[in-house]
Amino acid sequence: MQSINMRTSSAAAIGAAILITFGATTGCATKKYARGVVAPVESRVSATEKKTADHASAIGELENGLSRTDEKVQDADRKAVAAGTAAQQANDAAAKAAQSATEARQVAENGMTRIGEVVENFDNYKLVKTEAVLFPVNKATLTKEAKEQLDAAFQNVQSAKNYVLEIQGFTDKTGTKAHNLELSQRRADAVVRYLTIEHQVPLRKIHVLGIGADEPVADNKTRDGRKQNRRVEMKVFALDLGGPSKSGTQAANQTQQ
């Protein structure tokens, strides 16, 4: 009986040793398998994951680039639309300018025709009256006597329709030429202002000029002479209805032909 127990114990010990040996052998084989098979797979997985991350980054940069490109395209479209609008506005402005130029040219042509008629009629105007009003030294203000002169002189032509007035201002030799020109113009303007306000003379009937001291009517070396030179002359021209008219001139030319 004791012998049987000893054989049983020996068998158990041997089995345990075999199991331990097999377990150790199996553990070593598992580690070798992990190192030979699993590790390379893990390495490839890591490489794949890295490539995937790189691809994702590249795709992100590409998307950003496409977004910037789209913004540039939209900006170019906006600029193209603005340029088209500006071009249309420029064309419209050019068309309006051309129309204005045409209208201005027509007005100028009509004006030249009218001027030609007026100039031709000027040849039929004759001087009918001259009135000179005097001014104090270095003054351009009408005196009471000067206003009375103008009132009396204008009564004879106020009812007429076909008349024109020439208003010329003068000075004596005192002072510089520039000062005398300016003073003579102010004296002429004073007469024009009085006639237009007090006698309602249309400005289109008045021609005005400041001459200065260039056309004296008396000697500037004397006091009385200088007084006579400080003046404004109003010349009244009336249309001579008995003179040749435009239609009369044309008829005469046709008769000669």
FISE-425695 format. One record per atom (N, C-alpha, C): residue number from 1; residue in three letters; x, y, z. Coordinates in pm, whole numbers, plus 50000, padded with zeros to 5 digits. Each point is the difference from the previous one (the first is absolute). Layout:
<torzas>
k_r_px_py_pz
NUM_ALA_X_Y_Z
...
</torzas>
This chain:
<torzas>
k_r_px_py_pz
1_MET_50083_49880_50000
1_MET_49917_50120_50000
1_MET_50086_50124_50000
2_GLN_50099_50000_50081
2_GLN_50096_50111_50004
2_GLN_50069_50012_49869
3_SER_50026_49895_49936
3_SER_50068_50000_49869
3_SER_49914_50065_49896
4_ILE_49872_49970_50008
4_ILE_49906_50058_49902
4_ILE_49995_50150_50018
5_ASN_49997_50047_50122
5_ASN_49994_50142_50028
5_ASN_50124_50071_49950
6_MET_50112_49935_50015
6_MET_50125_50060_49953
6_MET_49999_50011_49850
7_ARG_49946_49898_49932
7_ARG_49996_50006_49853
7_ARG_49904_50110_49957
8_THR_49895_50016_50074
8_THR_49901_50104_49965
8_THR_50059_50137_50019
9_SER_50074_50023_50104
9_SER_50063_50128_50027
9_SER_50103_50031_49896
10_SER_50075_49900_49960
10_SER_50102_50021_49896
10_SER_49935_50039_49870
11_ALA_49891_49934_49969
11_ALA_49929_50031_49874
11_ALA_49948_50142_50003
12_ALA_49950_50038_50115
12_ALA_49947_50137_50012
12_ALA_50110_50102_49986
13_ALA_50113_49971_50058
13_ALA_50113_50092_49990
13_ALA_50047_50013_49859
14_ILE_50007_49885_49935
14_ILE_50044_50002_49859
14_ILE_49902_50081_49916
15_GLY_49870_49982_50024
15_GLY_49897_50075_49923
15_GLY_50013_50148_50024
16_ALA_50023_50035_50126
16_ALA_50013_50142_50031
16_ALA_50120_50060_49932
17_ALA_50106_49924_49996
17_ALA_50120_50050_49934
17_ALA_49978_50018_49853
18_ILE_49928_49903_49944
18_ILE_49970_50011_49854
18_ILE_49918_50125_49973
19_LEU_49898_50024_50087
19_LEU_49914_50117_49979
19_LEU_50079_50130_50012
20_ILE_50088_50002_50100
20_ILE_50080_50120_50020
20_ILE_50088_50023_49880
21_THR_50060_49892_49957
21_THR_50090_50012_49882
21_THR_49924_50044_49877
22_PHE_49877_49942_49980
22_PHE_49918_50036_49884
22_PHE_49954_50145_50009
23_GLY_49965_50037_50127
23_GLY_49955_50141_50016
23_GLY_50111_50095_49970
24_ALA_50118_49970_50045
24_ALA_50112_50090_49972
24_ALA_50028_50006_49854
25_THR_49991_49880_49940
25_THR_50027_49996_49855
25_THR_49895_50077_49924
26_THR_49874_49985_50045
26_THR_49889_50071_49931
26_THR_50014_50150_50018
27_GLY_50038_50046_50121
27_GLY_50018_50145_50023
27_GLY_50108_50056_49913
28_CYS_50107_49930_49986
28_CYS_50109_50050_49913
28_CYS_49955_50007_49856
29_ALA_49922_49898_49960
29_ALA_49951_49999_49860
29_ALA_49906_50116_49975
30_THR_49917_50034_50100
30_THR_49904_50111_49984
30_THR_50074_50132_49985
31_LYS_50103_50017_50081
31_LYS_50076_50125_49992
31_LYS_50070_50011_49866
32_LYS_50056_49887_49955
32_LYS_50067_50003_49868
32_LYS_49898_50030_49890
33_TYR_49881_49940_50012
33_TYR_49895_50026_49900
33_TYR_49960_50147_49999
34_ALA_49989_50058_50119
34_ALA_49964_50142_50009
34_ALA_50106_50087_49937
35_ARG_50125_49961_50030
35_ARG_50107_50082_49942
35_ARG_50009_49980_49849
36_GLY_49977_49882_49951
36_GLY_50017_49974_49857
36_GLY_49880_50036_49916
37_VAL_49882_49997_50058
37_VAL_49878_50020_49920
37_VAL_49927_50129_50041
38_VAL_49970_50011_50126
38_VAL_49918_50111_50045
38_VAL_50075_50133_49989
39_ALA_50127_50004_50037
39_ALA_50075_50125_49994
39_ALA_50006_50060_49861
40_PRO_50032_49921_49896
40_PRO_49999_50059_49864
40_PRO_49864_50054_49961
41_VAL_49894_49927_50043
41_VAL_49865_50049_49967
41_VAL_49974_50134_50067
42_GLU_50041_50004_50128
42_GLU_49983_50127_50072
42_GLU_50078_50112_49932
43_SER_50119_49969_49951
43_SER_50082_50101_49931
43_SER_49931_50048_49874
44_ARG_49943_49904_49924
44_ARG_49931_50038_49877
44_ARG_49874_50082_50030
45_VAL_49932_49962_50107
45_VAL_49881_50077_50039
45_VAL_50037_50143_50037
46_SER_50111_50013_50075
46_SER_50046_50134_50037
46_SER_50037_50082_49877
47_ALA_50069_49937_49904
47_ALA_50037_50070_49876
47_ALA_49876_50042_49923
48_THR_49901_49908_49998
48_THR_49875_50032_49929
48_THR_49928_50116_50066
49_GLU_49997_49995_50133
49_GLU_49935_50110_50072
49_GLU_50071_50132_49974
50_LYS_50134_49997_49991
50_LYS_50076_50123_49971
50_LYS_49967_50052_49861
51_LYS_49996_49907_49902
51_LYS_49966_50041_49864
51_LYS_49859_50059_49995
52_THR_49910_49936_50073
52_THR_49863_50051_50003
52_THR_49995_50142_50056
53_ALA_50078_50020_50109
53_ALA_50005_50134_50059
53_ALA_50060_50100_49902
54_ASP_50107_49957_49929
54_ASP_50061_50090_49901
54_ASP_49902_50032_49889
55_HIS_49929_49897_49954
55_HIS_49900_50024_49895
55_HIS_49892_50097_50048
56_ALA_49958_49982_50125
56_ALA_49897_50090_50054
56_ALA_50052_50143_50005
57_SER_50127_50017_50040
57_SER_50059_50134_50005
57_SER_50007_50060_49860
58_ALA_50043_49916_49903
58_ALA_50009_50050_49862
58_ALA_49863_50038_49947
59_ILE_49900_49915_50034
59_ILE_49863_50031_49956
59_ILE_49953_50131_50062
60_GLY_50035_50022_50130
60_GLY_49963_50125_50065
60_GLY_50064_50120_49933
61_GLU_50130_49990_49966
61_GLU_50067_50110_49930
61_GLU_49939_50024_49863
62_LEU_49966_49888_49932
62_LEU_49937_50014_49869
62_LEU_49866_50071_50011
63_GLU_49922_49963_50103
63_GLU_49871_50066_50020
63_GLU_50018_50149_50030
64_ASN_50104_50032_50081
64_ASN_50027_50142_50027
64_ASN_50039_50073_49873
65_GLY_50084_49935_49919
65_GLY_50039_50062_49873
65_GLY_49881_50021_49909
66_LEU_49911_49901_49993
66_LEU_49880_50015_49918
66_LEU_49911_50113_50052
67_SER_49993_50012_50132
67_SER_49920_50108_50058
67_SER_50056_50137_49963
68_ARG_50134_50014_50009
68_ARG_50062_50127_49961
68_ARG_49980_50027_49852
69_THR_50012_49896_49920
69_THR_49979_50016_49855
69_THR_49857_50046_49972
70_ASP_49906_49941_50070
70_ASP_49860_50038_49982
70_ASP_49978_50146_50038
71_GLU_50064_50043_50109
71_GLU_49988_50140_50040
71_GLU_50058_50092_49894
72_LYS_50115_49959_49942
72_LYS_50061_50082_49895
72_LYS_49909_50007_49877
73_VAL_49939_49886_49967
73_VAL_49909_49999_49884
73_VAL_49881_50091_50025
74_GLN_49944_49994_50122
74_GLN_49888_50086_50033
74_GLN_50040_50148_49995
75_ASP_50121_50030_50051
75_ASP_50048_50138_49996
75_ASP_50020_50046_49857
76_ALA_50054_49911_49916
76_ALA_50017_50034_49858
76_ALA_49866_50024_49934
77_ASP_49899_49921_50035
77_ASP_49867_50020_49945
77_ASP_49943_50135_50041
78_ARG_50019_50034_50129
78_ARG_49951_50131_50046
78_ARG_50068_50114_49926
79_LYS_50134_49988_49983
79_LYS_50072_50105_49928
79_LYS_49956_50009_49855
80_ALA_49974_49884_49939
80_ALA_49956_50001_49860
80_ALA_49864_50069_49988
81_VAL_49909_49971_50095
81_VAL_49869_50065_49998
81_VAL_50014_50151_50020
82_ALA_50087_50039_50097
82_ALA_50022_50143_50024
82_ALA_50059_50068_49878
83_ALA_50096_49932_49934
83_ALA_50061_50058_49880
83_ALA_49896_50016_49890
84_GLY_49913_49901_49986
84_GLY_49895_50010_49899
84_GLY_49906_50115_50028
85_THR_49965_50017_50130
85_THR_49914_50111_50038
85_THR_50066_50134_49972
86_ALA_50130_50011_50036
86_ALA_50074_50124_49975
86_ALA_50009_50030_49851
87_ALA_50021_49894_49921
87_ALA_50009_50020_49854
87_ALA_49868_50050_49945
88_GLN_49889_49945_50051
88_GLN_49869_50044_49953
88_GLN_49974_50145_50039
89_GLN_50039_50032_50124
89_GLN_49983_50139_50044
89_GLN_50084_50095_49916
90_ALA_50123_49957_49966
90_ALA_50086_50083_49915
90_ALA_49937_50019_49862
91_ASN_49942_49892_49947
91_ASN_49935_50010_49869
91_ASN_49880_50095_50006
92_ASP_49924_49990_50110
92_ASP_49884_50089_50015
92_ASP_50047_50146_50010
93_ALA_50108_50022_50079
93_ALA_50051_50137_50015
93_ALA_50051_50053_49866
94_ALA_50067_49914_49923
94_ALA_50050_50042_49869
94_ALA_49885_50036_49907
95_ALA_49893_49919_50006
95_ALA_49885_50028_49915
95_ALA_49935_50133_50038
96_LYS_49988_50023_50132
96_LYS_49943_50128_50045
96_LYS_50088_50117_49959
97_ALA_50134_49982_50013
97_ALA_50092_50107_49961
97_ALA_49988_50030_49852
98_ALA_49988_49894_49920
98_ALA_49985_50021_49856
98_ALA_49871_50074_49969
99_GLN_49892_49962_50071
99_GLN_49872_50069_49980
99_GLN_50010_50146_50041
100_SER_50067_50025_50113
100_SER_50018_50139_50045
100_SER_50083_50080_49901
101_ALA_50104_49936_49946
101_ALA_50084_50069_49903
101_ALA_49920_50035_49874
102_THR_49914_49906_49959
102_THR_49916_50027_49882
102_THR_49905_50117_50027
103_GLU_49940_49997_50119
103_GLU_49908_50108_50033
103_GLU_50074_50133_50011
104_ALA_50119_49997_50061
104_ALA_50078_50124_50013
104_ALA_50040_50054_49864
105_ARG_50038_49908_49910
105_ARG_50038_50044_49866
105_ARG_49881_50063_49928
106_GLN_49880_49940_50020
106_GLN_49881_50056_49936
106_GLN_49969_50139_50056
107_VAL_50014_50013_50134
107_VAL_49976_50131_50062
107_VAL_50101_50103_49948
108_ALA_50127_49956_49988
108_ALA_50103_50091_49951
108_ALA_49971_50043_49856
109_GLU_49958_49904_49918
109_GLU_49968_50034_49861
109_GLU_49882_50097_49992
110_ASN_49898_49973_50084
110_ASN_49887_50092_50003
110_ASN_50043_50138_50049
111_GLY_50089_49999_50104
111_GLY_50049_50127_50052
111_GLY_50080_50078_49897
112_MET_50084_49929_49925
112_MET_50078_50067_49897
112_MET_49910_50060_49892
113_THR_49894_49925_49967
113_THR_49906_50054_49902
113_THR_49934_50127_50052
114_ARG_49961_49994_50130
114_ARG_49937_50117_50060
114_ARG_50098_50117_50009
115_ILE_50125_49970_50037
115_ILE_50101_50106_50008
115_ILE_50022_50064_49863
116_GLY_50003_49914_49898
116_GLY_50017_50054_49866
116_GLY_49888_50097_49962
117_GLU_49880_49962_50040
117_GLU_49887_50089_49970
117_GLU_50011_50130_50079
118_VAL_50039_49988_50128
118_VAL_50013_50120_50082
118_VAL_50110_50091_49948
119_VAL_50115_49941_49963
119_VAL_50111_50080_49948
119_VAL_49960_50070_49872
120_GLU_49927_49928_49917
120_GLU_49956_50064_49875
120_GLU_49906_50117_50030
121_ASN_49915_49983_50102
121_ASN_49911_50109_50037
121_ASN_50074_50116_50063
122_PHE_50113_49970_50065
122_PHE_50078_50108_50060
122_PHE_50042_50103_49895
123_ASP_50019_49955_49881
123_ASP_50038_50094_49894
123_ASP_49891_50103_49975
124_ASN_49878_49969_50042
124_ASN_49888_50091_49976
124_ASN_49970_50088_50122
125_TYR_50080_49984_50107
125_TYR_49981_50085_50117
125_TYR_50081_50130_49984
126_LYS_49939_50108_50044
126_LYS_50067_50130_49990
126_LYS_50002_50068_50137
127_LEU_50109_50072_50026
127_LEU_50013_50074_50124
127_LEU_49902_50117_49999
128_VAL_49914_50003_50103
128_VAL_49900_50107_50006
128_VAL_50022_50092_50120
129_LYS_50078_49955_50100
129_LYS_50019_50086_50116
129_LYS_50122_49955_50078
130_THR_50072_50097_50056
130_THR_50111_49974_50091
130_THR_49983_50085_50124
131_GLU_50013_49935_50115
131_GLU_49987_50071_50127
131_GLU_50120_49963_50087
132_ALA_50066_50102_50059
132_ALA_50115_49976_50087
132_ALA_49967_50045_50141
133_VAL_50020_49910_50096
133_VAL_49979_50036_50141
133_VAL_50137_49997_50068
134_LEU_50022_50096_50090
134_LEU_50130_50017_50065
134_LEU_50003_49938_50140
135_PHE_50121_49970_50046
135_PHE_50020_49935_50130
135_PHE_50103_50078_50081
136_PRO_49988_49998_50132
136_PRO_50102_50063_50086
136_PRO_50133_49925_49991
137_VAL_50103_50060_50054
137_VAL_50134_49940_49997
137_VAL_49999_49864_50069
138_ASN_50048_49900_49929
138_ASN_50018_49865_50053
138_ASN_49870_49939_50054
139_LYS_49885_50040_49944
139_LYS_49871_49949_50043
139_LYS_49929_49931_49884
140_ALA_49912_49904_50036
140_ALA_49921_49930_49898
140_ALA_49853_50002_50038
141_THR_49961_50102_50075
141_THR_49861_50014_50045
141_THR_49931_50111_49923
142_LEU_49880_49973_49951
142_LEU_49926_50101_49924
142_LEU_49954_50113_50092
143_THR_50024_50123_49956
143_THR_49951_50115_50075
143_THR_49853_50024_49965
144_LYS_49937_50089_50075
144_LYS_49861_50034_49971
144_LYS_49988_50061_49861
145_GLU_50095_50088_49963
145_GLU_49998_50063_49868
145_GLU_50016_49895_49889
146_ALA_50086_49900_50021
146_ALA_50021_49896_49900
146_ALA_49873_49918_49979
147_LYS_49930_49968_50108
147_LYS_49875_49924_49988
147_LYS_49894_50080_49924
148_GLU_49993_50130_50027
148_GLU_49904_50084_49928
148_GLU_50032_50005_49852
149_GLN_50129_50006_49967
149_GLN_50040_49998_49859
149_GLN_49956_49871_49931
150_LEU_50023_49889_50066
150_LEU_49963_49871_49942
150_LEU_49849_49988_49984
151_ASP_49925_50049_50099
151_ASP_49854_49996_49991
151_ASP_49951_50078_49878
152_ALA_50054_50121_49984
152_ALA_49956_50084_49888
152_ALA_50042_49941_49866
153_ALA_50119_49946_49992
153_ALA_50049_49945_49874
153_ALA_49922_49875_49961
154_PHE_49957_49922_50097
154_PHE_49935_49874_49967
154_PHE_49854_50018_49966
155_GLN_49942_50111_50035
155_GLN_49858_50022_49969
155_GLN_49975_49999_49850
156_ASN_50095_50043_49922
156_ASN_49982_50008_49855
156_ASN_50005_49864_49931
157_VAL_50058_49899_50067
157_VAL_50015_49871_49933
157_VAL_49926_49888_50075
158_GLN_49937_50031_50112
158_GLN_49940_49897_50083
158_GLN_49887_49928_49928
159_SER_49926_50070_49918
159_SER_49887_49940_49932
159_SER_50040_49924_49874
160_ALA_50121_50018_49955
160_ALA_50044_49933_49877
160_ALA_50034_49854_50031
161_LYS_49983_49911_49901
161_LYS_50032_49859_50016
161_LYS_50137_49965_49941
162_ASN_50031_50061_49890
162_ASN_50123_49965_49928
162_ASN_50111_50097_50033
163_TYR_50058_49982_50118
163_TYR_50113_50084_50040
163_TYR_50099_49916_50079
164_VAL_50124_50047_50000
164_VAL_50105_49939_50083
164_VAL_50078_50113_50065
165_LEU_50062_49971_50114
165_LEU_50078_50099_50072
165_LEU_50145_49954_50011
166_GLU_50090_50096_49979
166_GLU_50142_49978_50027
166_GLU_50038_50082_50121
167_ILE_50047_49933_50105
167_ILE_50040_50067_50123
167_ILE_50151_49985_50014
168_GLN_50072_50114_49996
168_GLN_50146_49997_50009
168_GLN_50047_50087_50117
169_GLY_50086_49939_50086
169_GLY_50051_50073_50114
169_GLY_50141_50053_49974
170_PHE_50032_50119_50058
170_PHE_50130_50065_49978
170_PHE_50051_50058_50132
171_THR_50129_50030_50003
171_THR_50063_50067_50115
171_THR_50097_50106_49948
172_ASP_50052_50080_50093
172_ASP_50110_50090_49963
172_ASP_50132_49922_50012
173_LYS_50112_50072_49986
173_LYS_50131_49934_50000
173_LYS_50051_49970_50141
174_THR_49930_50048_50102
174_THR_50046_49978_50136
174_THR_49994_49851_50035
175_GLY_50107_49949_50061
175_GLY_50000_49859_50041
175_GLY_50062_49910_49895
176_THR_50014_49873_50036
176_THR_50061_49902_49909
176_THR_49900_49957_49893
177_LYS_50052_49940_49897
177_LYS_49915_49954_49892
177_LYS_49904_49891_50047
178_ALA_50050_49908_50080
178_ALA_49915_49893_50051
178_ALA_49887_50055_50087
179_HIS_50033_50095_50085
179_HIS_49899_50061_50087
179_HIS_49896_50075_49917
180_ASN_50045_50071_49899
180_ASN_49907_50077_49917
180_ASN_49908_49908_49920
181_LEU_50051_49886_49954
181_LEU_49914_49905_49928
181_LEU_49891_49947_50093
182_GLU_50040_49963_50119
182_GLU_49903_49947_50096
182_GLU_49899_50107_50041
183_LEU_50046_50123_50020
183_LEU_49911_50109_50039
183_LEU_49902_50035_49887
184_SER_50048_50002_49878
184_SER_49913_50032_49887
184_SER_49893_49892_49982
185_GLN_50034_49875_50026
185_GLN_49902_49892_49988
185_GLN_49894_50014_50109
186_ARG_50039_50036_50120
186_ARG_49904_50017_50109
186_ARG_49906_50117_49970
187_ARG_50051_50104_49938
187_ARG_49916_50114_49965
187_ARG_49898_49959_49893
188_ALA_50045_49924_49901
188_ALA_49907_49953_49896
188_ALA_49896_49907_50061
189_ASP_50042_49913_50092
189_ASP_49905_49908_50064
189_ASP_49896_50076_50081
190_ALA_50040_50110_50060
190_ALA_49905_50079_50079
190_ALA_49888_50056_49911
191_VAL_50037_50045_49881
191_VAL_49899_50051_49905
191_VAL_49909_49887_49954
192_VAL_50059_49884_49967
192_VAL_49920_49885_49956
192_VAL_49902_49958_50110
193_ARG_50047_49995_50123
193_ARG_49915_49959_50111
193_ARG_49883_50097_50017
194_TYR_50028_50128_49985
194_TYR_49893_50100_50015
194_TYR_49895_49985_49889
195_LEU_50045_49981_49878
195_LEU_49907_49988_49887
195_LEU_49916_49873_50009
196_THR_50061_49889_50041
196_THR_49926_49874_50007
196_THR_49901_49999_50116
197_ILE_50035_50066_50111
197_ILE_49912_49998_50118
197_ILE_49894_50109_49991
198_GLU_50041_50122_49967
198_GLU_49907_50112_50001
198_GLU_49918_50011_49872
199_HIS_50055_49956_49888
199_HIS_49930_50014_49872
199_HIS_49973_49866_49932
200_GLN_50028_49888_50069
200_GLN_49971_49866_49949
200_GLN_50055_49976_49858
201_VAL_50119_50048_49977
201_VAL_50063_49975_49870
201_VAL_50051_49856_49999
202_PRO_49960_49919_49901
202_PRO_50050_49862_49993
202_PRO_50152_49998_49978
203_LEU_50067_49913_50070
203_LEU_50146_49992_49988
203_LEU_50043_49962_49858
204_ARG_49914_49928_49928
204_ARG_50037_49963_49863
204_ARG_50014_50121_49908
205_LYS_49946_50113_50043
205_LYS_50010_50121_49918
205_LYS_50122_50085_50037
206_ILE_50080_49955_50097
206_ILE_50110_50082_50051
206_ILE_50134_49934_49970
207_HIS_50093_50079_49950
207_HIS_50139_49958_49982
207_HIS_50086_50093_50086
208_VAL_50082_49940_50089
208_VAL_50071_50081_50099
208_VAL_50149_49970_49994
209_LEU_50081_50105_50024
209_LEU_50145_49984_49996
209_LEU_50066_50110_50082
210_GLY_50100_49962_50080
210_GLY_50083_50098_50069
210_GLY_50128_50024_49921
211_ILE_50027_50124_49963
211_ILE_50113_50032_49913
211_ILE_50117_50060_50075
212_GLY_49975_50058_50115
212_GLY_50109_50060_50075
212_GLY_50026_50144_49955
213_ALA_50129_50038_49991
213_ALA_50037_50139_49965
213_ALA_50050_50012_49857
214_ASP_49973_49899_49916
214_ASP_50059_49999_49865
214_ASP_49934_50094_49901
215_GLU_49877_50043_50025
215_GLU_49930_50084_49904
215_GLU_49948_50128_50068
216_PRO_50090_50091_50037
216_PRO_49956_50124_50065
216_PRO_49928_50092_49902
217_VAL_49907_50078_50053
217_VAL_49932_50101_49917
217_VAL_50051_50138_50034
218_ALA_50088_50011_50100
218_ALA_50055_50131_50040
218_ALA_50141_49978_50051
219_ASP_50069_50110_50023
219_ASP_50139_49997_50044
219_ASP_50008_49958_50146
220_ASN_50074_49894_50027
220_ASN_50015_49950_50137
220_ASN_50091_50089_50086
221_LYS_50063_50101_49940
221_LYS_50089_50086_50076
221_LYS_49924_50108_50077
222_THR_49870_50016_49970
222_THR_49920_50101_50070
222_THR_49893_49931_50085
223_ARG_49956_50073_50103
223_ARG_49898_49943_50087
223_ARG_49871_49977_49924
224_ASP_49958_50098_49920
224_ASP_49876_49985_49926
224_ASP_50010_49889_49896
225_GLY_50119_49987_49940
225_GLY_50019_49892_49902
225_GLY_49988_49864_50065
226_ARG_50060_49982_50116
226_ARG_49990_49872_50070
226_ARG_49856_49972_50041
227_LYS_49925_50106_50037
227_LYS_49860_49982_50036
227_LYS_49919_49947_49883
228_GLN_50025_50053_49882
228_GLN_49928_49954_49880
228_GLN_50035_49856_49963
229_ASN_50120_49960_50035
229_ASN_50043_49863_49965
229_ASN_49946_49894_50097
230_ARG_49960_50043_50120
230_ARG_49944_49905_50096
230_ARG_49852_49982_49968
231_ARG_49969_49916_49903
231_ARG_49866_49997_49944
231_ARG_49959_49858_49961
232_VAL_49870_49987_49975
232_VAL_49944_49882_49931
232_VAL_49915_50052_49886
233_GLU_50027_49950_49882
233_GLU_49924_50040_49882
233_GLU_49893_49895_49970
234_MET_49877_50044_49983
234_MET_49891_49913_49957
234_MET_49964_50037_49858
235_LYS_50022_49908_49908
235_LYS_49966_50022_49860
235_LYS_49877_49917_49965
236_VAL_49903_50066_49940
236_VAL_49875_49934_49963
236_VAL_49998_49978_49850
237_PHE_49983_49872_49960
237_PHE_49990_49965_49859
237_PHE_49859_49948_49973
238_ALA_49940_50051_49893
238_ALA_49865_49957_49962
238_ALA_50004_49940_49861
239_LEU_49912_49902_49979
239_LEU_49994_49934_49870
239_LEU_49940_50093_49896
240_ASP_50071_50017_49892
240_ASP_49953_50086_49890
240_ASP_49910_49915_49911
241_LEU_49869_50017_50018
241_LEU_49905_49919_49924
241_LEU_50006_50029_49851
242_GLY_50058_50115_49963
242_GLY_50010_50032_49859
242_GLY_50123_49940_49934
243_GLY_50089_49939_50081
243_GLY_50123_49941_49947
243_GLY_49972_49867_49934
244_PRO_50099_49944_49933
244_PRO_49982_49873_49930
244_PRO_49981_49885_50099
245_SER_49899_49919_49980
245_SER_49974_49884_50084
245_SER_50058_49876_49935
246_LYS_49992_49891_50070
246_LYS_50054_49875_49948
246_LYS_49923_49956_49878
247_SER_49865_50009_50009
247_SER_49918_49958_49887
247_SER_50021_50093_49882
248_GLY_50020_50131_50027
248_GLY_50023_50094_49893
248_GLY_50131_49973_49931
249_THR_50104_49966_50078
249_THR_50130_49970_49944
249_THR_49994_49876_49913
250_GLN_49926_49896_50045
250_GLN_49986_49879_49923
250_GLN_49927_50026_49870
251_ALA_49894_50084_50010
251_ALA_49925_50032_49880
251_ALA_50086_50074_49900
252_ALA_50084_50092_50050
252_ALA_50088_50074_49910
252_ALA_50101_49908_49933
253_ASN_50051_49905_50077
253_ASN_50097_49906_49942
253_ASN_49933_49913_49895
254_GLN_49876_49957_50026
254_GLN_49930_49918_49902
254_GLN_49971_50079_49873
255_THR_49969_50130_50018
255_THR_49972_50084_49881
255_THR_50124_50015_49916
256_GLN_50118_50017_50066
256_GLN_50125_50014_49925
256_GLN_50035_49872_49925
257_GLN_49963_49885_50060
257_GLN_50030_49874_49933
257_GLN_49910_49984_49877
</torzas>
